[in-house]
């Protein structure tokens, strides 16, 4: 009996694998370079999570921005309550002009419009960053899926190999019973299959694969949580700013158009004023906090993206599996195990082929049918092992996961996320500065109204102007 009878499932065994795929060359995006250069003169911008200098410099910059914000929010109420009131000599010439005079009316609307532009840019940045983060999560989920498939396929290979051993034992036993002779050394032949099982089974227990899957799943879950939170935040942030802008605009119109006495404002106007100012203070506060956090994020991602391959492997604790799929260089431990499994299957098949050929049964012999049936079952069972190993090879190729890595890190993180952070930073900076100035200009218009009311009151009731001044002085502090 020719050994070619068993060749359909073992002669094509992959005993070596040379992958021609080369990971695409990385070019630092302009957005990453800009963020990397941010505060570059004042810090060590070489990404190093284990190094003290890099982390300390990021921390110092973050704390400095928070301190600036704290000083800002201590000084601003003082300016609003005292410097811009009619009792202060600050900006006295402007306060003496008619309501909206001295350019206050024009400047109010200019700064309000620029505040709106800042909000639009920041919300666009937040939205884009949410989309980019979601893409990162999806890519992480895809990479995790392929590694899980490698583990799953490894388990299938092990199961198929165990089934092959059972089939060989049963069918060879039938042949030996028919011909009355022992033709198969189970220990020798099964040694190769046991090696195959041991080698492939180790993949399902490989700690590097387990760690990589866990980290990738963590990134994926985190991005899903951030995506839903980002949508909620954008809606809430936009609505609250719209309400605040409308309230401030209504107050400006009330002061400049209706010439209402600010000391005797109606309850509705007082309610709008208090609500608007409190909401403005809240929005400016959280906007500054988001400006600080987005700046910190831009510094970190900009530094990371100067050499993402190196920093990715460091982030994953120099995981060998991650290192290979990020660079496509070095040893592929997964592929090596699978190829070794194919070699063991090939060696086992040759031993089995020689054993069946040694039966030396002539055509037409009663045992020929038994041998043909046994050969068919062994062929089917062995083919199952071979196809599972081939499937594992396809999953373990570097191109399979590296292409996902390139999309996730090179494109989504290093290009898109860095650009989105720039929109957030620029938008929030424009918003906070212009909105604070807008509120100050509105307060100047109120001071102009406070200065103008005594003149109007004397024109209406020249005998009661002193009583008005007492009321005005008591009420002006409310603004």
C-alpha positions in Angstrom: 0.0 0.0 0.0 1.6 3.3 -1.1 2.2 6.0 1.3 0.7 8.5 -1.1 -2.7 7.4 0.2 -2.2 9.5 3.2 -0.6 12.5 1.5 -3.7 14.7 0.9 -3.7 15.9 4.5 0.0 15.9 5.4 2.2 16.5 2.4 1.3 20.2 2.4 2.2 20.7 6.1 3.7 24.2 6.7 7.1 23.4 8.1 8.3 27.0 7.8 6.7 30.4 7.4 8.3 33.6 5.9 5.9 36.5 6.1 6.6 39.2 3.5 4.5 41.8 5.2 6.4 44.9 6.6 4.8 47.2 9.0 4.1 50.6 7.4 6.7 53.3 8.2 5.5 55.8 10.8 5.5 59.6 10.2 4.9 61.9 13.1 1.6 63.8 12.4 1.8 67.6 12.6 -0.8 67.6 15.4 1.3 65.3 17.5 4.4 67.4 16.8 2.7 70.6 17.9 1.4 69.0 21.1 4.9 67.6 21.8 6.5 71.0 21.4 3.9 72.6 23.8 5.8 74.1 26.8 8.9 72.3 25.3 11.3 75.0 26.7 10.1 74.4 30.2 9.9 70.6 30.4 11.4 67.3 29.5 9.2 66.1 26.7 10.7 62.6 26.2 7.9 60.2 27.1 8.9 58.1 30.0 6.3 56.8 32.5 9.0 55.4 34.7 11.2 58.5 34.6 10.8 61.1 37.3 11.6 64.2 35.2 8.9 63.7 32.5 6.1 62.9 35.0 7.1 65.7 37.3 7.2 68.3 34.6 3.7 67.3 33.4 2.5 67.5 37.0 4.1 70.9 37.5 2.5 72.3 34.4 -0.9 70.9 35.3 -0.6 72.4 38.9 0.6 75.8 37.5 -2.5 76.0 35.2 -4.7 75.1 38.1 -3.1 77.8 40.3 -3.5 80.4 37.5 -7.2 79.5 37.4 -7.5 79.7 41.2 -5.9 83.2 41.2 -8.1 84.2 38.3 -11.3 83.2 40.1 -10.2 85.0 43.2 -9.4 88.2 41.4 -12.4 88.2 39.0 -15.1 88.6 41.6 -13.2 91.5 43.2 -13.0 93.2 39.8 -16.6 92.6 39.1 -17.9 93.7 42.6 -15.7 96.7 43.2 -13.6 97.9 40.3 -16.5 97.9 37.8 -19.2 99.2 40.1 -20.2 102.9 40.0 -18.6 103.4 43.4 -15.1 102.8 42.0 -13.0 105.2 40.0 -11.9 102.5 37.7 -13.0 103.2 34.1 -14.7 106.3 35.4 -14.8 108.0 32.0 -16.5 105.0 30.4 -19.0 104.8 33.3 -19.9 108.5 32.8 -21.0 107.9 29.3 -24.5 106.9 28.3 -25.6 103.3 28.6 -23.7 101.3 25.9 -21.4 104.2 25.3 -17.6 104.1 25.1 -17.9 101.0 22.9 -19.3 98.8 25.7 -22.4 97.8 23.7 -20.3 96.9 20.7 -17.7 95.1 22.7 -20.3 93.1 24.6 -21.7 91.5 21.5 -18.2 91.0 20.0 -16.9 89.1 23.0 -20.2 87.2 23.3 -19.9 86.1 19.7 -16.3 85.1 20.2 -17.3 83.1 23.3 -19.8 81.3 21.2 -17.1 80.5 18.6 -15.0 79.1 21.4 -17.8 77.0 22.6 -18.5 75.7 19.1 -14.8 74.8 18.6 -14.5 73.0 22.0 -17.8 71.1 21.6 -16.5 70.0 18.1 -13.3 68.9 19.7 -15.0 67.0 22.5 -17.3 65.3 19.9 -14.4 64.4 17.7 -12.4 63.1 20.6 -15.3 60.9 21.6 -15.5 59.5 18.1 -11.7 59.0 18.1 -11.8 57.3 21.5 -14.6 55.0 20.3 -12.5 54.1 17.2 -9.6 53.2 19.5 -12.0 51.0 21.5 -13.2 49.3 18.4 -9.7 48.6 17.2 -8.7 47.3 20.6 -11.7 45.0 20.5 -10.8 43.7 17.1 -7.2 43.0 18.1 -8.5 41.3 21.3 -10.9 39.2 19.1 -8.1 37.9 16.9 -6.0 36.9 19.9 -9.0 35.2 21.5 -9.5 33.4 18.2 -5.9 32.1 18.3 -6.6 30.7 21.8 -9.9 29.3 20.7 -8.4 27.7 17.6 -5.6 26.3 19.7 -8.2 24.5 21.8 -9.8 23.2 18.7 -6.5 21.9 17.4 -5.9 20.1 20.8 -9.4 18.6 20.6 -8.9 17.5 17.0 -5.5 16.0 17.8 -6.9 14.0 20.8 -9.7 12.8 18.5 -7.1 11.8 15.9 -5.3 9.8 18.5 -8.6 8.0 19.4 -9.4 7.4 15.8 -5.9 6.0 15.1 -6.0 3.7 18.0 -9.5 2.4 17.0 -8.8 2.0 13.3 -5.3 0.6 13.6 -6.7 -1.9 16.1 -9.2 -3.1 13.5 -6.4 -3.5 10.9 -4.2 -5.4 13.3 -7.1 -7.6 14.4 -7.8 -8.4 10.7 -4.3 -9.2 9.7 -3.3 -10.8 13.0 -0.1 -8.7 13.4 1.1 -5.6 15.2 1.9 -2.8 12.7 1.7 0.3 14.9 4.0 1.5 17.7 1.6 3.7 19.7 4.3 5.2 21.9 6.5 6.2 19.0 3.8 7.6 16.8 1.8 9.3 19.5 4.9 11.0 20.8 4.8 13.4 17.9 1.0 14.0 18.4 1.6 14.6 22.1 4.3 17.1 21.3 1.8 18.8 19.0 -0.8 18.9 21.7 1.6 20.2 24.3 3.0 22.9 22.0 -0.4 24.2 20.8 -2.1 23.9 24.2 0.5 26.2 25.6 -0.9 29.0 23.4 -4.2 28.9 25.2 -2.3 29.3 28.5 0.3 31.8 27.3 0.5 34.6 29.9 1.6 37.2 27.4 -1.5 36.6 25.2 -3.7 36.7 28.3 -2.2 40.0 29.5 -2.5 41.5 26.0 -6.2 40.5 25.8 -6.9 41.9 29.2 -5.3 45.2 28.5 -7.0 45.5 25.1 -10.4 44.6 26.6 -9.8 47.3 29.3 -9.2 49.9 26.6 -12.3 48.8 24.7 -14.5 49.0 27.8 -13.1 52.3 28.8 -13.7 53.8 25.4 -17.4 52.7 25.4 -17.9 54.3 28.8 -16.2 57.5 27.6 -18.3 57.6 24.5 -21.7 57.6 26.3 -20.3 60.1 28.8 -19.0 62.3 26.0 -22.4 62.5 24.3 -24.1 63.4 27.5 -21.5 66.0 28.4 -21.6 67.7 25.0 -25.4 68.0 25.1 -25.4 69.3 28.7 -22.5 71.6 28.1 -24.0 73.1 25.0 -27.4 73.6 26.5 -26.1 75.2 29.7 -23.9 77.6 27.7 -26.9 78.5 25.4 -29.0 79.3 28.4 -26.2 81.4 29.9 -25.6 83.3 26.7 -29.3 84.0 26.3 -29.6 85.1 29.9 -26.6 87.5 29.5 -27.9 88.8 26.2 -31.4 89.5 27.7 -29.7 91.3 30.6 -27.7 93.4 28.2 -30.8 94.3 26.2 -32.7 95.1 29.4 -30.0 97.5 30.5 -29.3 99.2 27.1 -32.8 99.3 25.6 -35.4 99.5 28.3 -33.3 101.7 30.7 -34.7 99.8 33.6 -33.6 101.1 37.0 -31.0 98.5 38.1 -31.7 99.4 41.7 -35.4 98.6 41.2 -35.3 95.7 38.8 -38.4 93.6 38.6 -38.2 90.1 40.2 -38.0 88.3 36.8 -34.9 90.4 35.8 -33.3 89.8 39.2 -33.9 86.1 38.9 -32.4 86.0 35.4 -29.4 88.0 36.6 -28.6 85.8 39.6 -29.1 82.6 37.6 -27.0 83.8 34.7 -24.1 84.9 36.8 -24.0 81.8 38.9 -24.3 79.6 35.8 -21.6 81.7 34.1 -19.2 81.2 37.1 -19.9 77.5 37.1 -19.3 77.1 33.3 -16.2 79.2 33.3 -14.8 77.1 36.3 -15.4 73.7 34.7 -14.2 75.0 31.3 -10.9 76.0 32.9 -10.7 72.6 34.5 -11.3 70.9 31.1 -8.8 73.2 29.5 -6.2 72.0 32.1 -7.1 68.4 31.6 -7.1 68.6 27.8 -3.7 70.4 27.9 -2.3 67.6 30.0 -3.8 65.0 27.6 -2.2 66.8 24.7 1.2 66.9 26.3 1.0 63.1 27.1 -0.3 62.0 23.7 2.1 64.4 21.8 5.1 63.0 23.6 3.9 59.4 23.3 3.4 59.7 19.5 7.0 60.6 18.9 7.8 56.9 19.0 4.6 54.9 19.5 6.1 51.5 18.7 8.5 51.8 21.6 6.1 53.4 24.0 3.3 50.9 23.2 5.5 47.9 24.2 6.6 49.8 27.4 2.9 50.5 28.2 2.2 46.8 27.9 5.2 46.0 30.2 7.4 44.8 27.2 4.9 42.0 26.4 6.6 39.9 23.7 3.3 39.3 21.8 2.5 43.0 21.7 6.0 43.9 20.8 6.0 41.6 17.8 2.6 42.7 16.5 3.5 46.4 16.9 6.7 46.1 14.9 6.5 42.8 12.9 10.1 42.3 13.9 11.7 39.5 16.0 10.2 36.2 17.0 6.5 35.5 16.6 6.0 33.0 19.5 2.4 32.3 18.4 3.4 31.4 14.9 6.4 29.4 16.0 4.2 27.2 18.2 1.7 26.6 15.3 4.5 25.8 12.8 6.0 23.4 15.2 2.6 21.8 15.6 2.5 21.3 11.8 5.9 19.7 11.9 4.8 17.3 14.6 1.7 16.5 12.6 3.8 15.9 9.5 6.2 13.5 11.4 3.3 11.7 13.0 1.7 11.2 9.5 4.8 9.7 8.1 5.1 7.2 10.9 1.4 6.3 10.5 1.8 6.0 6.7 4.7 3.6 7.1 2.7 1.6 9.7 -0.2 1.1 7.3 2.0 0.3 4.4 3.7 -2.4 6.5 0.4 -4.2 6.6 1.3 -5.5 3.1 -2.2 -6.6 2.2 -2.9 -7.6 -1.4 -5.8 -6.1 -3.4 -8.9 -8.2 -3.0 -7.9 -9.5 0.4 -10.7 -9.4 3.0 -8.6 -7.0 5.1 -8.2 -4.5 2.2 -11.7 -3.2 2.9 -10.9 -2.8 6.6 -7.7 -0.9 5.7 -9.5 1.4 3.2 -12.2 2.2 5.8 -9.6 2.9 8.5 -7.6 5.0 6.1 -10.6 7.1 5.3 -11.5 7.8 8.9 -7.9 8.6 9.8 -7.6 10.8 6.8 -10.8 12.8 7.8 -9.7 13.1 11.4 -6.1 14.2 10.5 -7.5 16.7 8.0 -9.4 18.4 10.8 -6.2 18.9 12.7 -4.5 20.3 9.6 -7.3 22.8 8.8 -7.4 24.0 12.4 -3.6 24.6 12.3 -3.9 26.4 9.0 -6.6 28.7 10.4 -4.4 29.5 13.4 -1.6 30.5 11.0 -3.9 33.0 9.3 -4.9 34.5 12.6 -1.3 34.7 13.8 0.1 36.5 10.8 1.6 39.8 11.8 -0.4 41.7 9.1 -3.7 40.6 10.7 -3.1 42.5 14.0 -0.5 45.0 12.9 -2.9 46.6 10.4 -5.3 47.1 13.3 -2.5 48.6 15.4 -1.5 51.0 12.6 -5.1 52.3 12.3 -5.5 52.5 16.1 -2.3 54.1 17.1 -0.8 55.8 14.1 -4.1 57.2 12.8 -6.7 57.4 15.6 -4.5 58.2 18.6 -1.5 60.0 17.2 -3.3 62.0 14.5 -7.0 62.3 15.2 -6.9 62.5 19.1 -4.1 65.0 19.1 -6.0 67.2 16.6 -9.2 66.9 18.6 -7.4 67.9 21.8 -6.1 71.0 19.9 -9.7 72.0 19.0 -10.7 71.5 22.7 -7.8 73.6 24.0 -8.1 76.5 21.5 -11.9 76.5 21.9 -11.9 76.5 25.7 -9.2 79.2 25.8 -11.1 81.5 23.5 -14.3 80.8 25.4 -13.1 81.4 28.9 -11.1 84.6 28.1 -13.8 86.2 26.0 -16.7 85.2 28.2 -15.1 86.7 31.3 -14.4 89.9 29.4 -18.0 89.8 28.1 -19.3 89.7 31.7 -17.0 92.5 32.7 -18.3 94.7 29.8 -21.9 93.9 30.8 -21.0 95.0 34.3 -19.7 98.3 32.9 -23.0 98.8 31.1 -24.8 98.3 34.4 -22.5 100.9 36.0 -23.3 103.3 33.2 -27.0 102.7 33.9 -26.4 103.3 37.6 -24.7 106.5 36.8 -27.3 107.6 34.4 -30.4 106.9 36.5 -30.0 109.9 38.9 -30.1 112.2 35.9 -33.2 110.5 34.6 -34.8 110.5 38.1 -34.1 114.3 38.5 -35.7 114.9 35.2 -38.8 113.0 36.2 -39.0 114.1 39.9 -36.4 116.7 40.8 -37.7 116.8 44.4 -37.0 113.1 45.2 -33.6 112.5 43.8 -31.9 112.2 47.2 -34.2 109.3 48.2 -33.4 107.6 44.9 -29.7 107.8 45.6 -30.1 106.0 48.9 -32.0 103.2 47.2 -29.5 103.0 44.3 -26.5 102.9 46.7 -28.0 100.0 48.6 -29.0 98.1 45.5 -25.9 98.6 43.3 -23.9 96.0 45.3 -26.3 93.3 44.0 -24.6 93.6 40.6 
